[in-house]
Amino acid sequence: MDGSSYYIPAVAMAVVLVVKTPALLRNWRDPLLRSVYVLLALAGLVFCFAAPPTIAEVNRVTGITNVSAPLVYVLLSAFSASCLVLIVNWRGGPPEVTRRLTRRWIAGYGAVSVAIVVLFALGDTPVERLRDLDTYYANTPFIREMIVLYLIAFSVAGVAMVVMCWRWALQVHGWLRAGLLIIAVGFLSNVPYSAMKFTAVVARWNGGNLDDLSTYLAPLLASAGAQISAVGFCLPLACQRIGDSWTTWSTYRRLGPLWRELKPVADQGERAVRMSWWSPVQLQVTQRESDIHDGMLTLHPYFDSTVRSRAYDAAVASGSAPDQARAEADAAMVTAAVRARAADPEGRVIGSAKTGAAPTPSTDGPRDLVRLSLALRQSSVVAAAREHAAPLPESDFHERTR
């Protein structure tokens, strides 16, 4: 693997970090977001400092031969801990349990990192090795132990990630399960990576030479595994965002019939600022809901419980479930009220009616509003109420305004 094989993933991680930084600054207290940010940062650092050109430059700048080895091993250990911490926080659970597991993984891999530095300081590596330090110094006191320690720590992290992701995948569905299984496959590559490294090191212990396993094949496995795992981490988050956006746009579209029905009576002229078409869809949904509620308030004196009761009975008789029948009844009352308001341009009902006695449609949230809106477009009961709705007779008008 040449330098570009390391630097391209590192640059990709850096770009993602730049994009994610504003969200992190806004929600720094979110442990899941912090875990994702740290994992991305460490992954980028591992790719950057494991590249042979970077190894040579770090050795040259520091003046310490092979100092890049413990640096990369420490970064790998920190990356392993960050992956485990991310899964713990992502899975959730009782906060005290999550914090305890997080502290344990951090403490364990923190101790491994300290031991790696100490063992390197005690050992002797006079000849610079950019690619095959593991096998070249496999028989050197203290360096040998450092190599074995980082490989064991890396293997434990891989096995733990596979087990946790697999167990969690059995409890969930959809994109989250797919992401967890992909992560498990990616970290499963840690096992053959460590096996190749150990095989090459043990061969050196016994006077053999299987360095190619460690120098060429194992890094390919590690790189492929890291990229597969990255896809697994990103897939559920990206698909969830796409799904949330689709749901929000769907809500905005489904509210359209009700919004258009109430638009003639909603007091929109007093709004100093209107949403532009490029505004976030969440804000557009919020404004559409606000317009609908404004229209409902304007129509409040014109709501007729008799219209709703008749529409409800008709909807039940046509086979609608109780919740759907209530939505159809509310929609019929709304459409009748719109026409009653149109027949009262001077607003005499608004000025004289006792609004507290008027019925109110059951619009306690976006879901009820959507159901009511769909009923306006789809229900034959509402269509019949719209056709039969007529301006209030003068006698009825006086009766309702007394």
BELKA-V757012 format. One record per residue. SS is DSSP state (alpha for helix, beta for strand, coil for the rest). BURIAL is + if it has 16 or more other C-alpha atoms within 10 Angstrom, else -. Layout:
# BELKA-V757012
SS_BURIAL, SS_BURIAL
This chain:
# BELKA-V757012
coil_-, coil_-, alpha_-, alpha_-, alpha_-, alpha_+, alpha_+, alpha_-, alpha_+, alpha_+, alpha_-, alpha_-, alpha_+, alpha_+, alpha_-, alpha_-, alpha_+, alpha_-, alpha_-, alpha_-, alpha_-, alpha_-, alpha_-, alpha_+, alpha_-, alpha_-, coil_-, coil_-, coil_-, coil_-, alpha_-, alpha_+, alpha_+, alpha_+, alpha_+, alpha_+, alpha_+, alpha_+, alpha_+, alpha_+, alpha_+, alpha_+, alpha_+, alpha_+, alpha_+, alpha_+, alpha_+, alpha_+, alpha_+, alpha_+, coil_+, alpha_+, alpha_-, alpha_+, alpha_+, alpha_+, alpha_-, alpha_+, alpha_+, alpha_-, alpha_-, alpha_-, coil_-, coil_-, coil_+, coil_+, alpha_+, alpha_+, alpha_+, alpha_+, alpha_+, alpha_+, alpha_+, alpha_+, alpha_+, alpha_+, alpha_+, alpha_+, alpha_+, alpha_+, alpha_+, alpha_+, alpha_+, alpha_+, alpha_+, alpha_+, alpha_+, alpha_+, alpha_+, alpha_-, alpha_-, coil_-, coil_-, coil_-, alpha_-, alpha_-, alpha_-, alpha_+, alpha_-, alpha_-, alpha_-, alpha_+, alpha_-, alpha_-, alpha_+, alpha_+, alpha_-, alpha_-, alpha_+, alpha_+, alpha_-, alpha_+, alpha_+, alpha_-, alpha_+, alpha_+, alpha_+, alpha_-, alpha_+, alpha_+, alpha_-, alpha_-, coil_+, coil_-, coil_+, coil_-, coil_-, coil_+, coil_+, coil_+, coil_+, coil_-, alpha_+, alpha_+, alpha_+, alpha_+, coil_+, coil_+, coil_+, coil_-, coil_-, coil_+, alpha_+, alpha_+, alpha_+, alpha_+, alpha_+, alpha_+, alpha_+, alpha_+, alpha_+, alpha_-, alpha_+, alpha_+, alpha_+, alpha_-, alpha_+, alpha_+, alpha_+, alpha_+, alpha_+, alpha_+, alpha_-, alpha_+, alpha_+, alpha_+, alpha_-, alpha_+, alpha_+, coil_-, coil_-, coil_-, coil_-, alpha_-, alpha_+, alpha_+, alpha_+, alpha_+, alpha_+, alpha_+, alpha_+, alpha_+, alpha_+, alpha_+, alpha_+, alpha_+, alpha_+, alpha_+, alpha_+, alpha_+, alpha_+, alpha_-, alpha_+, alpha_+, alpha_+, alpha_+, alpha_+, alpha_+, alpha_+, alpha_+, alpha_+, alpha_+, alpha_+, alpha_+, alpha_-, coil_-, coil_-, coil_-, coil_-, coil_+, alpha_+, alpha_-, alpha_+, alpha_+, alpha_+, alpha_-, alpha_+, alpha_+, alpha_+, alpha_+, alpha_+, alpha_+, alpha_+, alpha_-, alpha_+, alpha_+, alpha_+, alpha_+, alpha_+, alpha_+, alpha_+, alpha_+, alpha_+, alpha_-, alpha_+, alpha_+, alpha_-, alpha_-, alpha_-, alpha_-, alpha_-, alpha_-, alpha_-, alpha_-, alpha_-, alpha_-, alpha_-, alpha_+, alpha_+, alpha_-, alpha_+, alpha_+, alpha_-, alpha_+, coil_+, alpha_+, alpha_+, alpha_+, alpha_+, alpha_-, alpha_+, alpha_+, alpha_+, coil_-, coil_+, coil_+, coil_-, coil_-, coil_-, coil_-, coil_-, coil_-, coil_-, coil_-, coil_-, coil_-, coil_-, coil_-, coil_-, coil_-, alpha_+, alpha_-, alpha_-, alpha_+, alpha_+, alpha_-, alpha_-, alpha_+, alpha_+, alpha_-, alpha_+, alpha_+, alpha_+, alpha_+, alpha_+, alpha_+, alpha_+, alpha_+, alpha_+, alpha_+, alpha_+, alpha_+, coil_+, coil_+, alpha_+, alpha_-, alpha_+, alpha_+, alpha_+, alpha_-, alpha_+, alpha_+, alpha_-, alpha_+, alpha_+, alpha_+, alpha_-, coil_-, coil_-, coil_+, coil_-, alpha_-, alpha_-, alpha_+, alpha_+, alpha_+, alpha_+, alpha_+, alpha_+, alpha_+, alpha_+, alpha_+, alpha_+, alpha_+, alpha_+, alpha_+, alpha_+, alpha_+, alpha_+, alpha_+, alpha_+, alpha_+, coil_-, coil_-, coil_-, coil_-, coil_-, alpha_-, alpha_+, alpha_+, alpha_-, alpha_-, coil_+, coil_-, alpha_+, alpha_-, alpha_-, coil_-, coil_+, coil_+, coil_+, coil_-, coil_+, coil_-, coil_-, alpha_-, alpha_-, alpha_+, alpha_+, alpha_+, alpha_+, alpha_+, alpha_+, alpha_+, alpha_+, alpha_+, alpha_-, alpha_-, coil_+, alpha_+, alpha_+, alpha_+, alpha_+, alpha_-, alpha_+, alpha_+, alpha_-, alpha_-, coil_+, coil_-, coil_+, coil_+, coil_-, alpha_-, alpha_-, alpha_-, alpha_+, alpha_-, alpha_-, alpha_-, alpha_-, coil_-
